[in-house]
Amino acid sequence: MNVPAIFIFDFCFLFSFTAPALADPNVNRLSPPDVNKVEIILDRFAPVIKERREKNNLASLTLDELYAPLTESQKIFLKNFENLDANTLSVKIPYLGIVANNEELVTIKGQKIKVNGEFQTLPPQFLPKDVNQSCTKMMDAMQKDLGKRLYVESGYRSSAYQLYLFLASLKNHNYSIRETAKFVALPGYSEHGCPRLQAIDFVNEDGIDGQNNPQLFEVLPEYAWLVKNAQNFNFSLSYPKDSNDGIAFEPWHWHYNKQQ
C-alpha cells in the first residue's frame, strides 16, 4: 500500500517522542532483564578478555576496546555503570579519575606460589617503576626479618579492566550494584588505576590472599609485619577494619603514597 509522505513523517515524528528510554539500572538489585543484559555483555567481552589474557596485557585494556564488540543499546547500558557515582552507593571514597593508559609500567613475571602443595606461576602483573622499586625493597626487608615475602597478585589495572571486573563481580553479590561496590571499586575510584596511589593486592607463598576470608590473611605474620613496617616504604593499608568509607576490610590491599 502506498502511504502519503505526510503520514510517514507524522508517524515517525510521533514515534520519536513515544519510544521508551532505557531506564537506569536499579542499584539495589538489577531487574531480571538487566541481569540478562549484563550476561550478554560479558559474553561479548569474552573473546577480547581471552585474547588479552593470552597476551598478558589485560591490565592495559582500553575503554574503546571494551566497548567495541557492543551494540549501541548495550553501550548505553554499560555507560550507566561507567558513570556511576560511588558516593551515592554508601561508599565514601574519592573519585581518582579515568586513567589515560599512558603510564610507564614495569612488568612483573615469574612469581611462584604454592597452592595445595603444587607450585603455580602468577600471571604477569604491572606496577609503576617507583612503586615496584619500593615494593621490592619492602619485600626484601620482610624476607630478612621473617624468611618469607608476599607477592603481587594484582597491581595496575586500567579503567576499562576495572569496569569489566565490576560487571563480572555482580553475580557474586546477587546482582546488587550497591553491594558489589563494597568489594570492587567502580572505574575511576580504584587505587589500582591511580599510579600516585597505586594499590597492590598481596598474596603469600601459600596462596593465601584473604579474598574469600579476610581473617586468613589478617592472622599471617606477613600482615603483622606490614602493619608495623609498611609506612617505612611509603605504603598504607587502604581499607582497615575501623574505616567508615563503606568498603569491606581488605588486609591484603595496600597503596603506595607517591612522594612529591
VEXFI-593768 format. One line per 10 residues: number of its first residue (from 1); their letters; for each residue x, y, z of N, C-alpha, C, O. Coordinates in steps of 0.1 Angstrom, whole numbers, plus 5000, padded with zeros to 4 digits. Layout:
N
NUM	A	X/Y/Z/X/Y/Z/X/Y/Z/X/Y/Z  ...
***
This chain:
260
1	MNVPAIFIFD	5008/4988/5000/5000/5000/5000/5009/5012/5000/5019/5013/5008  5006/5022/4992/5013/5035/4991/5007/5044/5002/4995/5047/5003  5016/5049/5010/5012/5058/5021/5017/5072/5018/5029/5074/5015  5009/5083/5019/5013/5096/5016/5025/5100/5025/5025/5097/5036  5034/5107/5019/5046/5111/5026/5043/5118/5039/5050/5117/5049  5033/5127/5039/5030/5134/5051/5026/5125/5063/5030/5128/5075  5020/5114/5060/5016/5104/5071/5028/5097/5076/5029/5094/5088  5038/5094/5067/5050/5088/5071/5058/5097/5080/5063/5093/5091  5058/5110/5077/5065/5120/5085/5058/5121/5099/5065/5121/5109  5045/5121/5099/5038/5123/5111/5040/5111/5120/5042/5112/5132
11	FCFLFSFTAP	5040/5099/5114/5042/5086/5122/5056/5086/5128/5057/5083/5140  5066/5090/5121/5080/5090/5126/5081/5100/5137/5088/5098/5147  5075/5112/5135/5076/5122/5145/5070/5118/5158/5075/5120/5169  5058/5111/5157/5051/5106/5169/5060/5095/5176/5061/5096/5188  5066/5086/5168/5074/5075/5173/5086/5081/5181/5090/5075/5191  5092/5091/5176/5104/5096/5182/5101/5102/5196/5110/5103/5204  5089/5105/5198/5085/5111/5212/5079/5100/5221/5078/5103/5233  5075/5089/5215/5068/5079/5224/5077/5067/5226/5074/5058/5234  5089/5066/5219/5097/5054/5221/5103/5054/5235/5108/5065/5240  5102/5044/5243/5107/5043/5257/5122/5045/5258/5129/5039/5250
21	ALADPNVNRL	5126/5053/5268/5141/5054/5270/5146/5043/5279/5138/5036/5286  5159/5040/5278/5165/5030/5286/5165/5035/5301/5171/5045/5303  5159/5027/5310/5159/5032/5324/5173/5029/5330/5180/5019/5326  5176/5037/5340/5188/5034/5348/5187/5021/5356/5176/5018/5360  5198/5014/5357/5197/5001/5365/5194/5004/5379/5198/5014/5385  5186/4994/5385/5183/4995/5399/5196/4992/5407/5201/4980/5406  5201/5001/5416/5214/4998/5422/5213/4988/5434/5223/4983/5438  5200/4986/5439/5199/4977/5450/5199/4962/5445/5204/4953/5451  5193/4960/5433/5193/4947/5427/5188/4949/5413/5177/4954/5410  5196/4944/5403/5192/4945/5389/5180/4937/5386/5178/4927/5392
31	SPPDVNKVEI	5172/4943/5378/5160/4936/5373/5164/4924/5365/5175/4924/5359  5155/4914/5364/5159/4902/5355/5163/4906/5341/5173/4900/5336  5156/4916/5334/5161/4920/5321/5175/4926/5321/5183/4924/5312  5178/4934/5332/5191/4940/5333/5202/4929/5336/5213/4930/5331  5198/4919/5344/5208/4908/5346/5211/4901/5333/5222/4898/5330  5201/4899/5325/5203/4893/5312/5212/4902/5303/5220/4897/5296  5210/4915/5304/5219/4924/5296/5233/4923/5300/5242/4922/5292  5235/4922/5314/5249/4921/5319/5255/4908/5314/5267/4908/5309  5248/4897/5314/5253/4884/5310/5256/4884/5295/5267/4878/5291  5248/4890/5287/5250/4891/5272/5263/4900/5270/5271/4896/5261
41	ILDRFAPVIK	5264/4911/5277/5276/4919/5275/5289/4912/5279/5299/4913/5272  5288/4905/5290/5300/4897/5294/5304/4886/5284/5315/4884/5281  5294/4880/5278/5296/4871/5267/5303/4878/5255/5312/4872/5249  5299/4890/5252/5305/4897/5241/5319/4901/5244/5328/4903/5236  5322/4903/5257/5335/4907/5262/5345/4895/5261/5357/4897/5260  5339/4883/5262/5347/4871/5264/5359/4869/5254/5370/4867/5259  5357/4871/5241/5369/4869/5232/5379/4880/5234/5391/4877/5233  5376/4892/5237/5385/4903/5240/5393/4900/5252/5406/4901/5252  5386/4896/5263/5393/4893/5276/5402/4881/5274/5414/4881/5279  5398/4870/5267/5406/4858/5264/5419/4862/5257/5430/4858/5261
51	ERREKNNLAS	5417/4870/5246/5429/4874/5238/5439/4882/5247/5451/4880/5246  5434/4891/5254/5442/4899/5263/5449/4891/5273/5461/4893/5276  5442/4881/5279/5448/4873/5289/5460/4865/5283/5470/4863/5289  5457/4859/5271/5468/4851/5265/5480/4860/5261/5491/4854/5261  5478/4872/5259/5489/4881/5255/5495/4888/5268/5504/4896/5267  5489/4885/5280/5494/4891/5292/5494/4906/5293/5502/4912/5299  5483/4912/5286/5482/4926/5287/5468/4931/5290/5463/4942/5286  5461/4923/5298/5447/4926/5301/5446/4938/5310/5436/4946/5309  5456/4941/5318/5456/4952/5327/5456/4966/5320/5452/4976/5326  5460/4966/5307/5461/4978/5300/5449/4979/5289/5450/4988/5280
61	LTLDELYAPL	5439/4971/5291/5427/4972/5282/5422/4986/5282/5420/4993/5292  5418/4991/5270/5412/5004/5269/5397/5004/5268/5391/4994/5265  5391/5015/5271/5376/5016/5271/5371/5014/5256/5361/5008/5254  5379/5019/5247/5375/5018/5233/5374/5003/5229/5365/4998/5222  5384/4995/5234/5385/4981/5231/5374/4974/5238/5368/4964/5233  5370/4978/5250/5360/4971/5258/5346/4974/5251/5338/4964/5251  5344/4986/5246/5331/4989/5241/5329/4984/5226/5318/4982/5222  5340/4981/5220/5340/4978/5205/5330/4967/5201/5323/4968/5191  5329/4956/5209/5320/4945/5205/5305/4947/5207/5297/4939/5204  5302/4958/5214/5288/4960/5218/5279/4968/5208/5284/4975/5200
71	TESQKIFLKN	5266/4965/5209/5257/4973/5201/5255/4986/5207/5260/4989/5218  5248/4995/5200/5246/5009/5206/5238/5008/5219/5242/5016/5228  5228/5000/5219/5220/5000/5232/5228/4994/5243/5226/4998/5255  5236/4984/5240/5245/4978/5250/5255/4988/5255/5259/4988/5267  5260/4996/5246/5270/5007/5250/5263/5017/5260/5269/5021/5270  5251/5021/5257/5244/5030/5265/5241/5024/5279/5243/5030/5289  5238/5011/5279/5236/5004/5292/5248/5003/5300/5248/5006/5312  5260/5000/5294/5272/4999/5301/5277/5012/5306/5283/5013/5316  5274/5023/5298/5278/5036/5302/5272/5040/5316/5278/5048/5323  5260/5035/5319/5254/5037/5332/5263/5033/5343/5264/5040/5354
81	FENLDANTLS	5271/5022/5341/5280/5017/5352/5292/5025/5352/5298/5029/5363  5297/5029/5340/5309/5037/5340/5307/5051/5347/5317/5056/5352  5295/5056/5346/5292/5070/5351/5287/5070/5365/5284/5080/5370  5286/5058/5371/5280/5058/5385/5289/5066/5395/5301/5065/5394  5282/5073/5404/5289/5080/5414/5290/5071/5427/5279/5068/5433  5301/5066/5430/5303/5057/5441/5297/5062/5454/5292/5055/5463  5297/5075/5456/5293/5081/5469/5278/5081/5470/5273/5085/5481  5271/5078/5460/5256/5076/5461/5253/5062/5465/5241/5059/5466  5263/5054/5466/5261/5039/5469/5266/5036/5484/5269/5025/5487  5267/5046/5492/5271/5045/5506/5286/5041/5507/5290/5035/5516
91	VKIPYLGIVA	5293/5044/5496/5308/5041/5496/5315/5055/5495/5315/5061/5484  5321/5059/5506/5326/5072/5507/5341/5072/5504/5350/5073/5512  5344/5071/5491/5358/5072/5486/5359/5082/5475/5350/5085/5468  5371/5088/5474/5373/5099/5464/5373/5094/5450/5377/5083/5447  5369/5103/5441/5370/5100/5426/5384/5103/5422/5389/5114/5425  5391/5093/5416/5405/5094/5413/5408/5097/5398/5419/5100/5394  5397/5095/5390/5398/5098/5376/5400/5085/5367/5405/5075/5372  5396/5086/5355/5398/5076/5345/5412/5077/5340/5417/5088/5336  5419/5066/5339/5433/5066/5335/5435/5067/5320/5426/5062/5313  5446/5073/5316/5448/5075/5302/5455/5064/5295/5457/5064/5283
101	NNEELVTIKG	5460/5054/5302/5467/5043/5297/5480/5046/5290/5485/5040/5281  5486/5057/5295/5500/5061/5290/5510/5060/5301/5521/5066/5300  5507/5053/5311/5516/5051/5323/5528/5043/5319/5527/5033/5311  5540/5046/5324/5552/5037/5322/5552/5027/5333/5553/5030/5345  5550/5014/5329/5549/5003/5338/5560/4993/5337/5565/4991/5327  5563/4987/5349/5572/4976/5349/5564/4963/5349/5554/4962/5357  5568/4953/5341/5561/4940/5341/5568/4931/5351/5580/4929/5351  5560/4925/5359/5565/4915/5370/5561/4901/5365/5549/4898/5365  5571/4893/5362/5568/4879/5357/5575/4869/5367/5584/4872/5374  5570/4857/5365/5577/4846/5372/5575/4844/5387/5582/4837/5393
111	QKIKVNGEFQ	5564/4851/5392/5561/4849/5406/5555/4836/5409/5545/4832/5403  5561/4828/5418/5556/4814/5420/5551/4813/5435/5558/4818/5444  5539/4808/5436/5533/4805/5449/5530/4790/5450/5529/4783/5439  5528/4785/5462/5525/4771/5463/5510/4769/5468/5507/4773/5479  5502/4763/5460/5488/4761/5463/5485/4746/5463/5487/4739/5454  5480/4741/5475/5477/4727/5477/5489/4718/5473/5488/4708/5467  5501/4723/5477/5513/4715/5475/5519/4716/5461/5529/4710/5459  5513/4724/5452/5518/4725/5439/5521/4739/5436/5514/4749/5439  5533/4741/5429/5537/4755/5425/5529/4760/5414/5526/4752/5404  5525/4772/5415/5518/4779/5404/5525/4792/5401/5530/4799/5410
121	TLPPQFLPKD	5525/4796/5388/5531/4809/5385/5519/4819/5383/5510/4817/5375  5520/4830/5390/5510/4841/5389/5511/4847/5375/5522/4848/5369  5500/4852/5370/5500/4859/5357/5509/4872/5358/5510/4877/5369  5515/4876/5348/5522/4889/5348/5514/4900/5354/5502/4902/5351  5521/4908/5363/5515/4920/5369/5522/4932/5365/5533/4932/5359  5516/4944/5367/5522/4956/5362/5522/4967/5374/5512/4968/5381  5533/4974/5375/5534/4985/5385/5542/4996/5379/5551/4994/5371  5539/5009/5384/5548/5020/5380/5562/5017/5386/5563/5010/5396  5572/5022/5379/5586/5019/5383/5589/5022/5397/5595/5014/5404  5585/5034/5402/5588/5038/5416/5581/5029/5426/5587/5026/5437
131	VNQSCTKMMD	5569/5025/5423/5561/5016/5432/5568/5003/5433/5569/4997/5443  5572/4997/5421/5578/4984/5421/5591/4984/5428/5594/4975/5436  5599/4995/5427/5612/4996/5435/5609/4996/5450/5616/4989/5457  5600/5004/5454/5597/5005/5468/5591/4991/5474/5595/4987/5485  5583/4985/5466/5577/4972/5470/5588/4962/5471/5588/4953/5480  5597/4962/5461/5608/4952/5462/5617/4954/5474/5620/4944/5480  5620/4966/5477/5627/4969/5489/5620/4964/5502/5626/4959/5511  5607/4966/5502/5599/4962/5513/5599/4947/5515/5600/4942/5526  5597/4940/5504/5597/4925/5504/5610/4920/5508/5611/4909/5515  5621/4926/5504/5635/4922/5507/5637/4923/5523/5643/4915/5529
141	AMQKDLGKRL	5631/4934/5528/5632/4936/5543/5624/4926/5550/5628/4921/5561  5612/4923/5545/5604/4913/5551/5610/4899/5551/5610/4891/5560  5617/4896/5539/5624/4883/5538/5635/4882/5548/5637/4871/5554  5642/4893/5551/5653/4893/5560/5648/4891/5574/5654/4884/5582  5636/4897/5578/5631/4896/5591/5623/4883/5593/5624/4877/5604  5615/4878/5584/5606/4867/5586/5611/4854/5578/5606/4843/5581  5619/4856/5568/5623/4844/5560/5612/4841/5550/5612/4830/5544  5603/4851/5547/5592/4849/5537/5588/4863/5532/5591/4873/5538  5581/4863/5521/5577/4875/5515/5563/4874/5509/5558/4863/5508  5557/4885/5505/5545/4885/5498/5547/4887/5483/5557/4892/5479
151	YVESGYRSSA	5537/4884/5475/5538/4885/5461/5526/4894/5455/5516/4895/5462  5528/4900/5444/5518/4909/5438/5508/4901/5430/5511/4896/5419  5496/4899/5436/5486/4892/5429/5478/4901/5420/5473/4896/5409  5477/4914/5423/5471/4923/5414/5477/4937/5416/5478/4942/5427  5482/4943/5405/5488/4956/5406/5480/4966/5398/5468/4968/5401  5486/4972/5388/5479/4982/5380/5468/4976/5372/5469/4965/5366  5456/4983/5371/5445/4979/5363/5440/4992/5356/5439/5002/5362  5438/4991/5343/5432/5002/5336/5417/5004/5340/5411/4995/5346  5412/5015/5337/5397/5018/5340/5388/5008/5333/5378/5004/5338  5392/5005/5321/5384/4995/5313/5384/4981/5320/5373/4975/5321
161	YQLYLFLASL	5395/4977/5324/5396/4964/5331/5388/4965/5344/5382/4955/5348  5389/4976/5351/5381/4978/5363/5366/4977/5361/5359/4971/5369  5362/4983/5350/5348/4982/5346/5344/4968/5343/5333/4964/5347  5352/4961/5336/5349/4947/5333/5348/4939/5346/5339/4931/5348  5358/4941/5355/5358/4933/5368/5345/4936/5376/5339/4927/5382  5341/4949/5376/5329/4952/5384/5317/4945/5378/5309/4939/5386  5316/4945/5365/5304/4939/5359/5305/4924/5361/5294/4917/5364  5317/4918/5360/5318/4903/5362/5316/4899/5377/5312/4888/5380  5317/4909/5386/5316/4906/5400/5301/4907/5405/5298/4903/5416  5293/4913/5397/5279/4915/5401/5272/4902/5406/5264/4901/5415
171	KNHNYSIRET	5275/4891/5398/5269/4878/5401/5272/4873/5415/5264/4867/5421  5284/4876/5420/5288/4872/5433/5281/4879/5444/5282/4875/5456  5274/4890/5441/5267/4898/5451/5252/4900/5447/5247/4911/5449  5247/4889/5442/5232/4889/5439/5228/4900/5430/5217/4905/5431  5237/4904/5421/5234/4915/5411/5230/4928/5418/5222/4935/5412  5236/4930/5429/5234/4943/5436/5246/4952/5433/5257/4949/5437  5243/4963/5427/5254/4973/5424/5259/4979/5437/5271/4980/5439  5250/4981/5447/5254/4987/5459/5263/4978/5467/5272/4982/5473  5260/4965/5468/5268/4955/5475/5281/4953/5468/5292/4952/5474  5281/4952/5455/5293/4949/5447/5303/4961/5449/5315/4958/5450
181	AKFVALPGYS	5298/4973/5451/5307/4985/5452/5315/4984/5465/5325/4992/5467  5310/4976/5475/5318/4975/5488/5330/4966/5486/5339/4967/5495  5331/4958/5475/5341/4949/5474/5350/4951/5461/5362/4948/5461  5344/4957/5451/5351/4960/5438/5348/4975/5435/5336/4978/5433  5358/4983/5434/5357/4997/5431/5352/4999/5417/5355/4992/5408  5344/5009/5415/5339/5013/5402/5351/5020/5395/5360/5025/5401  5351/5020/5381/5361/5027/5374/5362/5041/5378/5352/5048/5379  5374/5046/5379/5376/5060/5384/5378/5061/5399/5382/5072/5404  5374/5051/5406/5375/5051/5421/5385/5041/5426/5388/5040/5438  5391/5033/5417/5400/5023/5421/5415/5028/5423/5420/5034/5413
191	EHGCPRLQAI	5421/5025/5434/5435/5028/5435/5444/5019/5426/5455/5023/5424  5439/5009/5421/5446/5000/5412/5449/5008/5399/5459/5004/5392  5441/5017/5396/5443/5025/5383/5447/5039/5386/5445/5048/5377  5454/5042/5397/5458/5055/5401/5473/5054/5405/5475/5052/5417  5482/5056/5396/5496/5055/5399/5502/5063/5411/5511/5058/5418  5496/5074/5414/5500/5082/5425/5496/5076/5439/5501/5079/5449  5486/5067/5438/5481/5060/5450/5480/5045/5446/5471/5038/5450  5490/5040/5439/5489/5027/5433/5487/5016/5443/5494/5015/5453  5476/5008/5441/5473/4997/5450/5480/4984/5446/5482/4982/5434  5483/4976/5456/5488/4962/5454/5479/4953/5462/5478/4955/5474
201	DFVNEDGIDG	5474/4942/5456/5468/4931/5463/5478/4921/5465/5484/4915/5455  5481/4918/5478/5492/4908/5481/5486/4894/5482/5475/4892/5486  5495/4884/5480/5492/4870/5483/5505/4864/5489/5516/4868/5485  5503/4855/5498/5516/4849/5504/5520/4837/5496/5514/4833/5487  5531/4831/5500/5537/4820/5493/5529/4807/5493/5531/4798/5485  5519/4807/5502/5510/4795/5502/5496/4798/5495/5487/4790/5496  5496/4809/5488/5484/4812/5480/5473/4819/5489/5461/4819/5484  5476/4823/5501/5466/4830/5509/5465/4844/5506/5475/4852/5507  5453/4849/5501/5451/4863/5498/5440/4869/5506/5438/4881/5505  5432/4861/5513/5421/4866/5521/5409/4871/5514/5400/4876/5520
211	QNNPQLFEVL	5409/4869/5501/5397/4874/5493/5384/4869/5497/5374/4876/5498  5383/4856/5500/5371/4850/5505/5369/4850/5520/5358/4848/5525  5380/4851/5527/5380/4851/5541/5392/4860/5546/5403/4856/5548  5389/4873/5549/5399/4883/5552/5407/4878/5565/5419/4882/5566  5401/4871/5574/5408/4867/5586/5420/4858/5583/5430/4858/5590  5419/4850/5572/5431/4842/5569/5443/4850/5566/5454/4845/5569  5441/4861/5560/5453/4870/5557/5457/4878/5569/5468/4880/5572  5447/4882/5577/5449/4891/5588/5458/4884/5599/5465/4891/5606  5457/4871/5600/5465/4864/5610/5479/4860/5606/5486/4854/5613  5482/4863/5593/5495/4860/5588/5506/4868/5595/5504/4880/5597
221	PEYAWLVKNA	5518/4863/5597/5529/4871/5602/5533/4882/5592/5538/4892/5596  5531/4879/5579/5534/4889/5569/5525/4901/5570/5530/4912/5568  5513/4899/5574/5504/4910/5576/5508/4918/5588/5508/4931/5587  5511/4912/5599/5516/4919/5611/5528/4927/5608/5530/4938/5613  5537/4921/5600/5549/4928/5596/5546/4941/5588/5552/4952/5590  5536/4940/5579/5532/4952/5571/5526/4963/5580/5530/4974/5578  5518/4959/5589/5512/4968/5598/5523/4976/5605/5521/4988/5608  5533/4970/5609/5544/4976/5617/5554/4984/5608/5559/4994/5612  5556/4979/5596/5568/4984/5588/5564/4991/5575/5573/4998/5569  5552/4988/5569/5549/4993/5556/5551/5008/5554/5555/5012/5543
231	QNFNFSLSYP	5548/5016/5564/5549/5030/5563/5563/5035/5560/5566/5045/5554  5573/5027/5564/5587/5030/5561/5591/5029/5546/5601/5034/5542  5582/5023/5539/5584/5021/5524/5573/5028/5517/5571/5026/5505  5566/5037/5524/5556/5046/5517/5543/5038/5513/5536/5042/5503  5540/5027/5520/5528/5020/5518/5518/5021/5530/5523/5022/5541  5505/5021/5527/5495/5022/5537/5484/5012/5534/5481/5009/5523  5478/5007/5545/5466/4999/5543/5454/5007/5539/5451/5018/5545  5448/5004/5528/5437/5012/5523/5424/5011/5530/5417/5021/5532  5420/4999/5534/5407/4997/5539/5407/4989/5552/5404/4977/5553  5411/4996/5563/5412/4989/5576/5398/4986/5582/5388/4990/5577
241	KDSNDGIAFE	5398/4979/5593/5386/4975/5600/5378/4986/5604/5365/4986/5604  5384/4997/5609/5377/5008/5615/5374/5019/5605/5370/5030/5609  5375/5015/5592/5372/5025/5582/5357/5028/5581/5349/5019/5583  5353/5040/5579/5339/5044/5578/5336/5048/5563/5326/5055/5561  5344/5043/5554/5341/5046/5540/5332/5037/5533/5329/5038/5521  5327/5026/5540/5318/5017/5534/5324/5005/5527/5317/4996/5522  5337/5005/5526/5344/4994/5519/5347/4983/5529/5351/4986/5540  5346/4971/5525/5349/4960/5533/5363/4959/5537/5372/4964/5529  5367/4954/5549/5380/4952/5553/5388/4944/5544/5384/4933/5540  5400/4949/5539/5408/4942/5529/5423/4943/5534/5430/4952/5530
251	PWHWHYNKQQ	5426/4933/5543/5440/4933/5548/5451/4931/5538/5463/4934/5540  5447/4926/5526/5457/4923/5515/5459/4935/5506/5468/4935/5498  5451/4946/5507/5451/4957/5498/5458/4969/5504/5454/4975/5513  5470/4972/5499/5478/4983/5503/5481/4993/5492/5483/4988/5480  5482/5006/5495/5485/5015/5484/5498/5023/5487/5502/5025/5498  5504/5027/5476/5516/5035/5477/5513/5050/5478/5504/5055/5472  5521/5057/5486/5520/5071/5488/5531/5078/5480/5542/5079/5485  5528/5082/5468/5538/5088/5460/5544/5101/5466/5536/5110/5470  5557/5101/5467/5564/5113/5472/5565/5124/5462/5569/5121/5451  5561/5136/5466/5562/5147/5456/5576/5153/5456/5578/5163/5448
***
